[in-house]
Amino acid sequence: MRLFSGLYARVMVWARHKYATYWLALVSFSESSFFLIPPDVMLAPMSLARPDRAWFYAGLTTAASVLGGLFGYAIGLFAFQLAEPWLISLDYMHAYQQASAWFDQWGFWAIFLAGFTPIPYKIFTIAAGAANMLLLPFVIGSLIGRGMRFFLVAGLMRWGGPELEASLHLWVDRLGWLTVLILVIAYLIFA
């Protein structure tokens, strides 16, 4: 069943769209404070579609993400009472409490790790503001963590280039169904 190859082809067309850069910046900004979809889902195909612009896309994603992180910090600092019901409704409250504990223990390193790993960065930006983390370590940790992550993604796509795009087109259905199978098995084991 070729469900994923059609989606892959459509995503690659969108990645080459003239407004894709603007959407990448918007998603990168909003994901750092309130949006659920990480910018990697746009950065990777855009870098794959245009390897010559991969470093630009990574820089744009990093800058927009850190600016969005500052917005999340402001939410935590000035409006946590408004964000708290949202965190509860998305079942992020435990993650928020864990993030707060990490800030007490590790500070800069907590935001750095949140920026680099797939942990929801937005939880840490809001928690950093609510914990009144110093702004300079927050910005530096965010720049380094987010930058490393996005430049790694863009670099891998640039390195793979057109050959990787062609290979993915051949394998995307198998990889897609394998991912679905792994998620179902993980759900059955951990649910």
LINZIKA-V858698 format. One record per residue. PHI is phi in whole degrees, 0 to 359 (none if undefined). Layout:
PHI / PHI
//
This chain:
none / 259 / 289 / 281 / 293 / 294 / 295 / 300 / 299 / 294 / 298 / 293 / 294 / 299 / 296 / 263 / 296 / 294 / 259 / 300 / 298 / 294 / 294 / 299 / 296 / 295 / 296 / 297 / 294 / 289 / 295 / 282 / 225 / 206 / 273 / 268 / 268 / 289 / 292 / 303 / 292 / 259 / 300 / 299 / 293 / 292 / 290 / 289 / 289 / 228 / 302 / 293 / 249 / 302 / 292 / 298 / 299 / 296 / 295 / 297 / 298 / 297 / 298 / 294 / 293 / 293 / 298 / 296 / 298 / 294 / 294 / 299 / 300 / 297 / 300 / 296 / 285 / 250 / 220 / 300 / 299 / 282 / 278 / 302 / 299 / 295 / 298 / 293 / 295 / 267 / 60 / 257 / 297 / 297 / 297 / 297 / 297 / 295 / 298 / 300 / 296 / 296 / 296 / 298 / 271 / 240 / 54 / 309 / 295 / 294 / 288 / 300 / 296 / 296 / 290 / 270 / 272 / 282 / 302 / 301 / 301 / 301 / 298 / 286 / 292 / 293 / 296 / 297 / 293 / 296 / 277 / 58 / 299 / 301 / 292 / 297 / 297 / 298 / 293 / 296 / 299 / 293 / 300 / 291 / 296 / 293 / 300 / 300 / 296 / 286 / 289 / 295 / 300 / 296 / 296 / 296 / 291 / 296 / 299 / 289 / 52 / 300 / 295 / 294 / 300 / 295 / 296 / 299 / 299 / 285 / 256 / 300 / 293 / 296 / 295 / 299 / 290 / 296 / 298 / 300 / 299 / 298 / 295 / 296 / 297 / 298 / 297 / 295 / 283 / 261 / 277
//
